[in-house]
Amino acid sequence: MKATKATLALACAFGMFLTAPTPASAKVASAGPVVAAKDISIASSLCSTGRVVSIAANLPIRVGPYMNAELVSTAQRGYQYSCWGFTVSGDWVQACGAYSNVWIALKWGTNGTVYTYAACMDDV
């Protein structure tokens, strides 16, 4: 089947992806070791004080735990935030010495929630 601009536009609009078979001679590149936000225990212990601090400069804060979610702010090293006490799984990112899909939920405004990389936050 030949993909036209219209078919590609529809596929993108409905979240479908067009794929082609992988040749038998193709080699899969290793992504390297997978580390979950410094270590596995950080997801349950992060935000135990109700406040976290950024350990990174220019840390994106987004409306969802995805790289393409709207950017609402950028944290600098040392900025502190109130947090909800939970983490979520989102896009995988390489940041702050970890390759992880763990994002922390931060309080934003009165009752809002925004997200950033859990690996780049520490308890205050």
C-alpha positions in Angstrom: 0.0 0.0 0.0 1.4 3.4 -1.0 1.1 6.0 1.7 -0.2 9.4 0.5 -0.2 12.7 2.4 -3.8 12.2 3.2 -3.3 8.7 4.7 -0.3 9.9 6.7 -2.3 12.9 8.0 -5.2 10.5 9.1 -2.7 8.1 10.7 -1.2 10.9 12.7 -4.5 12.4 13.7 -5.8 9.1 15.0 -2.5 8.0 16.6 -1.8 5.2 14.2 1.7 4.4 12.9 2.6 3.0 9.6 5.4 0.4 9.9 7.5 -1.6 7.5 8.9 -5.0 8.2 12.4 -5.0 9.7 15.0 -6.6 7.4 16.6 -9.8 8.7 20.0 -8.2 8.4 19.1 -5.3 10.7 20.9 -5.0 14.0 19.3 -3.7 17.1 21.3 -1.1 18.9 21.5 -1.4 22.7 20.0 1.5 24.6 22.4 0.8 27.5 21.5 0.1 31.1 18.1 1.0 32.3 18.1 2.8 35.7 14.9 3.8 37.4 15.4 7.3 38.8 18.7 6.8 40.6 17.4 3.5 42.1 14.1 1.7 42.4 13.4 3.0 45.9 13.3 6.7 45.0 9.8 6.5 43.5 8.3 5.5 46.9 10.5 7.8 49.1 10.5 11.0 47.0 8.3 13.7 48.4 8.3 12.2 51.9 8.6 15.8 53.3 6.0 17.3 51.0 8.7 19.4 49.4 11.4 18.7 46.7 14.3 20.6 45.3 15.7 20.6 41.8 19.2 19.3 41.5 19.4 20.3 37.8 19.5 23.5 35.9 16.9 24.2 33.2 14.7 21.3 34.3 11.4 21.3 32.3 8.1 21.3 34.2 5.3 20.1 32.0 1.5 19.6 32.2 1.9 15.9 31.6 4.7 13.2 32.1 5.6 13.4 28.4 8.3 15.2 26.4 5.7 16.7 24.1 3.4 17.9 26.9 3.1 21.7 27.2 6.0 23.3 29.0 4.8 25.5 31.9 8.0 26.5 33.6 11.7 25.7 33.9 13.3 24.9 37.3 16.8 25.9 38.1 19.1 24.1 40.5 18.0 24.8 44.1 14.3 25.8 43.2 11.9 24.1 45.7 8.4 22.9 45.0 5.5 21.3 46.9 4.7 17.8 45.7 1.6 15.6 45.9 3.5 12.5 47.2 3.2 10.3 44.1 5.1 9.5 40.9 3.8 8.4 37.5 5.2 6.5 34.6 5.7 8.6 31.5 8.2 9.1 28.7 11.7 7.7 29.1 14.3 10.4 29.6 18.1 10.5 30.2 18.7 13.1 32.9 20.6 13.7 36.1 22.6 10.5 35.7 19.6 8.2 35.1 17.6 6.8 32.2 14.1 6.6 33.7 10.4 6.9 33.0 9.5 8.0 36.5 8.0 11.5 36.8 7.1 13.3 40.0 3.8 15.1 40.4 4.3 18.7 41.7 1.6 21.0 43.1 0.9 23.9 40.7 -1.4 26.8 41.7 -4.3 26.1 43.9 -5.0 22.4 43.0 -3.1 21.9 39.8 -0.6 19.2 39.0 2.5 19.4 36.8 5.3 16.9 36.2 9.1 16.7 35.9 11.8 14.1 36.0 11.9 12.4 39.4 15.6 11.6 38.9 16.3 15.4 39.0 14.5 16.1 42.3 15.5 15.4 46.0 13.6 15.8 49.2 14.1 19.0 51.1 
